[in-house]
């Protein structure tokens, strides 16, 4: 969120250290953008929040499954699919940039190419 390379930069760093990366459903980049150019042996996982409208989750899982050569597992998260109340951020007056947002819309489509 704080660097222009976003999660793609994390993927490059993970590759350098031969580490896996679990990508959040709330990532600021699309999964396609994040894994683009990663070494073939690099392992990714996808963290998914099941949405109230199940078809949204199904659409996202279909996208991830289409990249099964990149994504080796899915982490099912069982809490709220919205950002929580971050009291420490409030106390420190932390504000994320206005241009930072999840790259996947509520219907599972990418917001950006």
Legacy VTK file of the C-alpha trace (Angstrom):
# vtk DataFile Version 3.0
C-alpha trace
ASCII
DATASET POLYDATA
POINTS 113 float
0.000 0.000 0.000
2.868 2.371 0.660
5.024 1.594 -2.385
4.208 2.074 -6.089
5.136 -1.561 -6.834
2.504 -2.737 -4.340
1.974 -6.469 -4.048
3.927 -7.068 -7.278
6.980 -5.712 -5.476
6.309 -8.141 -2.632
6.159 -10.956 -5.195
9.560 -9.941 -6.576
11.043 -9.871 -3.070
9.472 -13.239 -2.214
10.993 -14.741 -5.366
14.408 -13.444 -4.394
14.190 -15.298 -1.079
12.401 -18.367 -2.487
9.404 -17.611 -0.258
5.745 -18.177 -0.983
3.302 -15.290 -1.049
-0.319 -15.366 0.053
-2.233 -12.660 -1.795
-5.211 -11.011 -0.149
-8.607 -10.728 -1.759
-8.279 -7.037 -0.763
-4.991 -6.523 -2.631
-4.470 -3.171 -4.345
-3.504 -4.967 -7.579
-5.232 -7.747 -9.488
-3.897 -11.277 -8.979
-2.859 -11.283 -12.640
-0.766 -8.139 -12.129
0.854 -9.492 -8.980
2.039 -12.799 -10.450
3.031 -11.363 -13.836
6.665 -12.110 -14.585
7.194 -14.266 -11.494
9.530 -17.262 -11.865
7.658 -20.451 -12.793
8.738 -22.146 -9.559
7.402 -19.331 -7.346
4.447 -20.397 -5.205
1.404 -18.217 -4.566
-1.668 -18.712 -2.435
-4.935 -16.783 -2.524
-6.765 -15.551 0.566
-10.483 -15.405 -0.066
-13.338 -13.994 1.952
-16.609 -15.703 1.094
-19.020 -12.976 0.022
-22.714 -12.826 0.936
-23.468 -13.155 -2.753
-21.786 -16.483 -3.376
-21.478 -15.915 -7.141
-18.877 -13.206 -6.413
-16.683 -15.713 -4.600
-17.241 -18.312 -7.313
-16.199 -15.793 -9.994
-13.009 -14.980 -8.084
-12.169 -18.644 -7.534
-12.638 -19.282 -11.264
-10.094 -16.545 -12.003
-7.639 -18.032 -9.522
-8.236 -21.552 -10.857
-7.472 -20.295 -14.370
-4.001 -19.479 -13.003
-3.503 -22.815 -11.242
0.042 -22.953 -12.587
0.707 -19.929 -10.318
-1.706 -20.415 -7.396
-1.164 -23.634 -5.452
-3.660 -23.174 -2.611
-6.517 -21.063 -1.283
-6.787 -19.754 2.281
-10.404 -19.446 3.376
-10.819 -16.533 5.778
-13.779 -16.705 8.117
-14.016 -13.153 9.407
-15.583 -10.011 7.953
-14.733 -9.276 4.287
-14.311 -5.564 5.030
-11.422 -3.718 6.656
-11.659 -3.643 10.425
-11.557 -0.708 12.806
-7.860 0.065 13.258
-7.651 2.063 16.468
-3.864 2.441 16.351
-4.129 3.919 12.848
-6.777 6.330 14.132
-4.596 7.395 17.078
-1.614 8.030 14.806
-3.800 9.817 12.214
-2.712 7.320 9.555
-4.398 7.899 6.227
-3.858 5.709 3.225
-3.575 7.423 -0.123
-6.837 8.242 -1.860
-5.747 6.193 -4.857
-5.296 2.963 -2.857
-8.190 0.557 -3.205
-8.843 -3.117 -3.680
-8.147 -4.107 -7.278
-11.034 -6.579 -7.404
-14.609 -5.298 -7.424
-17.399 -6.826 -5.378
-18.439 -8.954 -8.356
-14.945 -10.426 -8.705
-13.962 -8.389 -11.770
-10.736 -6.432 -12.023
-11.037 -2.666 -11.644
-7.845 -2.009 -13.578
-6.343 -3.782 -16.592
LINES 1 114
113 0 1 2 3 4 5 6 7 8 9 10 11 12 13 14 15 16 17 18 19 20 21 22 23 24 25 26 27 28 29 30 31 32 33 34 35 36 37 38 39 40 41 42 43 44 45 46 47 48 49 50 51 52 53 54 55 56 57 58 59 60 61 62 63 64 65 66 67 68 69 70 71 72 73 74 75 76 77 78 79 80 81 82 83 84 85 86 87 88 89 90 91 92 93 94 95 96 97 98 99 100 101 102 103 104 105 106 107 108 109 110 111 112
